[in-house]
Amino acid sequence: MTAKKLPDNLHRDTLAVRAGIEPSQYGENSEALYLTSSFVQPDAETARKRFANEEDGYTYSRVGNPTVTGMEQRLAALEGTESAMATSSGMSAVLLLGMGLLRAGDHVVCSQSVFGSTLRLFAVEFAKFGVETTFVSQTDVAQWRAALKPNTKLFFAETPTNPLTDICDIAALAEVAHAGGALLAVDNCFCTPALQRPVEFGADFVIHSGTKYLDGQGRVVAGAICCSHKYVNDVFWPINRTAGMVLSPFNAWVVTKGMETLAIRMRAQCDSALALAQWLEKQPNVAHVYYPGLASHPQHELAMRQQTGLGGAVVSFDVRASDVAQGRRRAFHVIDSTQVCSVTTNLGDTKTTIAHPATTSHGRLTEVQRQAAGIGQGLIRVAMGLEHLGDIQADLARGLQQLDALQ
């Protein structure tokens, strides 16, 4: 069946529902799920051509699968890139990026505030293969410029950062990177293309953990790199075909369906996150709130320009404490006192989640690395879901109001 061709210049909300591969001969309205490891070829010569990449066609799901292709096309349409490469997780997307772009002797400049596993991947794992990484302030463009070397191949940032919601100036970093002959990759997990399209500000690669808001209900693990056709076809696809960091068809189908409600979920979660952040600022046992939608956030104006006027759905805050040990005890008490929030490090779910970053997502970092990233023991991260705001406020108030009675 030949589907109607979509018109050009459709809004992102429409692309989130309509972009993807054409229906099969059966004309299904909901995208088909192709649960197959291999594909039967009409004859030996066709098989030869397809395995040699001389002719388009599916051969084996490690190489390509129609359901995965549909997810890639939809995400690329939302991000405004020519193409996308789906991977088995967000971290495998970062790994694939490094394997495709970096060689022994190359240099990377990376934000010191990135997700803990990303930081470790660059600092420890890539270092084993002769790739050097310099970690710099997320927000100080001068540090990025000063870190440039003749062998710098890549700038890597996420914005907002996890969990302190620091914002980098994507356009400024792109200018510095390109002037130095480097490429810029931006992790867009927190904002998604519903809020922010990094390529519009000069980024060369957009990284996703589809596990988060793209799925939106905490069901599957997925990742992707969005970029040009050339990089997908000539750089990343051959590696993924060999190394097997591929996304399963079922997970791709779940993420594809999740993207259909991405925009309305993100708007609702952002609205609740802003209201929660404003409420937290008024709580006597909260020392500091980290949320780009607040006027008190140091990069508030930049965030509003880059993020379509919305602050995102993640709010972090420090509990008031006199020392490090008390900070951890008090943070644990607030987390353990919740009865609605899910105590889990995942985010982007319809269910509000709460976590202690210093002992979970950033627990494998050294204390020096945690301090450099600003991850204190009294820090709590809340990723807003779709529950009633008042119920989440009451859930947090239960523990916060008891802190004065703790030692």
N, C-alpha and C positions, 0 to 999 in steps of 0.2 A: 504494500500500500504506500502511495506517495502522499506525504503530509503537505498541508498548505505551507508555503514559505512564509516565515515570520518577517514582518516589515523591519526596516532598519530603525535605529534610534529608539528602541523600546526602553521604558523605564526599568530600573533594576528590580522593582517589585514584580513586574511582569516576567522578566527574564528568569527570576527565581522559580517561577511556576512553569514556564514554557520552554526554556532553552534546553537543548540536549539532542540526542540522536532521534531519527525518525522512528515512528512505530513500525512494528513488524508487519507481515502480510495480514495479520489478524486485526490490525487497527485498534490495539489497546489504547485506552485513554490514560490509564496510569502506567508509568514506565515499567517495562518488563524486567524480570529478574532472571538472568541467565546463569543458573547454577550448573555449570559444567566445567570440567577441568580441561577438556580438549574439544576440538571442532573437526567434524568429518569433512574431508576434502573430496571434490568431485572426481579427481584423477591424480595420478602421480606427478604429472607435469605441473599442474596447478599447485600441488603441495610443494614442489621444489621452488617454484617462483615465490610463493608466499613465505616460506622459511628463509629464502635468500633476500627477502624484502624487495623483490622486483615487482610485486603485485600486492595490492591491498587485499586484506582478508584475515580473518581470525584463525589461529592455529592452536594456541595453547593459552590458558588463562594467566600464566605467568608473563606472557608476552603481550596479551591484550584480551579484553573481554567487553562485549557491547554495553553491559551495565556500568562498568568502570568508565568506559568512554563517555557515556552519557553524563556521569557525575563530573568528569573532567571538563566537558564542554559547558556544562551549566555553571560551574565555579569560575571558569575562565571568562564567561560572559558577564558574570557579576563583578569580577575584579577588573574588567576592561583590558585583559591581556589576550594575546593571540591564542594561547594554549595553556594547558595545565598538565601536570604529571601527578597522578594519585599515588600515594604510598601507604604502607601498613600502619603508620602512626605519624604524629607530628615530629617526633624525634628522628624517625627514619627519613623524613623529608629534609631535616637539617643535615643528617649524615649524607644523604644523596647529593645535596648541594655541595658539601665539602669534597666528596669523592669526584664530582664532576668538574669543579673549578680549581682545586688546589693540588699542588705537587710539592714534593720535598724541597725545602728552601724558600717556599712562599711565606708571606706574612699576612695576617688578618688583624684588623682593628675591630674590636667588639665592645659593646656596652658592658660595663661591669655589673649592670642591674638586670641582666637577662635571666630567664628561668634557670633554676639550679642545674638541671640536666644539660641544658645548652652550654652553660658556662663550663661544666666539667668536660663536655665533649670537645670543646675547643682547647681548654687548658691542659687536659690529660690525654685524651684518646688521639686527637689529631697531632699532638706533640710527639707521640710515639713514631710518627711517620715523617718527622722533620718539618712540620708546619708550626711556625711561631705565631702566637697571638698576644697582642697588647690590649689590655682592658682599660677602658677610659670612662670618664663620666658620661652618663646618658645624655645630660643636658648641656654640657659645655662643648660647643662646636670647636673651640680653640684647641681642646685636648685631642679631638679627632684629627684635626689638621696637623698638630705637632707630632702625632704618632705615625703619620705617613712615612713610608720608606720606599726606595726604588722598587723593592720586591713585593709591595703591598698589592694584593689581588682582590681583597674583599673587605667591605664594611658590613657588619652585621648588627642590627638593632631590633628591638621589639618595642612597640609603642601602642598603648601604655605598657609599662613594665609590670611584671608579676613579682611581688604583690603591691609595690609602693606606688604604682600608677604614674611613674615619671614619664614625661612626654618628650620625645626627641623631635627636632625640626627636620622632617624628612627631606624637604627641598634643600635645606642648607647642607645636610649630610651628602645628598646626591651631588651637589655642586662640588664639594670638597673631594669626594671619592672620584668623580669623573675627571676632575682636573689633575688628579694624581695617577690616572690610568687604572683605577680600581672600579669594582662594581659594588652596588648597594643592594643588600637583601634586608627586607623588613618582615618581621613576624607580625602578622595582622590578626592573631588569634583573638585578642580581647575585643577588638572593634568589629571585625569581619567587614566585608564590602557593604554591608547595610549602613555602616557609619563612615567608613574610610576606605579609599582606594589609593594605596601607596604609589602605584605607577603614575597617577595623575600629578604626583609631586616629584617624580624623577627616579623612583626605585626601579631596579632592574628585575628583581625577584620578590615575590610575595610568598611567605611561608604560612602554612595553616596546620593547626591541629584540628582536624574535623571532628575530633572527639568532643570538642567543646560546643560552641554555639551553632556550628553548621548542622550537627546532628540535633542538638538542643534538648535531648531528653536522657542523656547519659547512657545510651544503649550500646554504642560501638566505639572502637578505636580506629582512627583514620588520620591521614595526613595528605599534604599536597604542596607542590611548588607551582606557582603561576608565573608565566614568563612568555618569551617569544617562541614561535614555532621552531626556530633554529636551535635554541638551547634544549628544548624538549626532545626534538628529533635527533639531533646530532650529538648531544652531550649526555642528557639524563636517561633517555630511553634505552640506549645500548647498555648502560650500567645496570639499570633496573631489570632489564631482560636477563642479564647474567646473574646478578646478585640476588634477585628475588625479593626485593623489599616492596612487593606489590600489595595492593589493596584487594581484599576478597570481594567478589561480586555482591554478596549479601550486605557487607558493610557499606559498599558503595551505594547500593540501593537505599539503605536506611538514610545515609547522608543526603542523597538526592531528594528524598521526600522531606527530610528535615529542612532543607533550604527553602522549600515552598512557604514555610511559615516564619522564616528567619526575620524578615523586616518587622512584622507585627510583634514577635516575641521580643526583639531587641528594643523596640520603642517602649514597650510596657516595662521591661526589666530596667531600662535606663531611668525611666520616670520614678520607679520605686527606689532605685539606688540613690538617686539624688535626694529624695525625701528622707531616706534612711541616713545618709551622710549629714544632712542638715540637722536631723534629730540627734545624732551621735555627738555633734559639735557642742550640743547643749548639756551633755551628760557630765556631771562633776568628776566621775572616775575615768573619763576618757581624756588622755593627755593630748592626742593629736589624731586628726582624721586625714586620710589620703584618698582624695577623689577629685578627678579633673573637672567635674562639673561644679565644684565649689569655687566661689570667687577667691577664697583663701589659698587655693592650690597655686603654686608658683608658676605653672605653665598653663593656667586656666585659659587665657586668651588664645594661645597657640592651639590648645586642645579643641576649643570651639571652632577654630578655622579648619583644622584637619579632620575633625570628627563630626561634621555636619551638625554642629551645635549641640551634640549630646556627649555626656561624660562617660558612657559605658555602664556596665552592670556590676563592676567589682568595686567594693569599698573595703579599705583596710584601716585599722586604727590601733593605736597604742593605748593600753590600759595604764592608768597612773600608778607608778611604783617608785620606791626609793632606791632600789638596786636591781641588778640583773636577776638574782634568784627570786626576789619577790615578784618581778615582772612575769617570770614564767609561771609561778604559782597562781597569780591572779588571772593570767590569760587562760590557763588550764581550767580554772574555776568557772570563768564565764562560758567557755566552750562546753564544759561538762554539765552546766546548768541548763543548757538549751534542751527543749523537748520537741521542737518543731524542726529546727535546722538539722541537716544531715552533716555529721562530722566526717568529712571526706575531702580529699585534696582536689577532686575534680571540680570543674566549674562549667558554666554555660548550660546548666540543667534547668528544667522547669521547677525543680525543687531547690530551694535556697541551701547552699552549702557553707560550712564554716570550718576553718582550718588554722593551725598554728604553723606558719611557714618555717620558722627556725628549726623545727624538729621533724618536718615532713618534706615538703617540696624542696627546701634548701638545707635539709639535714645532713647531706653528704658533703657539704662545703666545709672548708676549714673555718675556724672562728675569724681569722683575718679576712677571708673572702666574704663571710657574712657581714662583718662590720663594714667592709668596703661597699657592699650592696645596701647597707642600711637596714639589715634584717635583725631586729632586736628580739629578745626573748618575750617581751610584752606585746608583740605584734599579733594581731588577729586579722584574718582575711575573711570577708563575707562576700559570696557571689550570689546576688539576688536572683531569686526564681520568680514564680508567678503567683505565690501565695498572697493573701491580703497583707498589706504593709503593716497594719496594726498588730497582727499576730507575730510578725517577725520582730517588731519593736518590743513587744511584751516578752518575747523569748530571750532577747538580749538583756532587757532590763532586769530580768530575774537574777542573773548573775552579777551584773554591774552594781545593783543596789546592795548586794551583800558583801562587796569588797571591803568596806570600812570595818567589817567585823573580823576580817582575816588578818593573820599576823603578816 
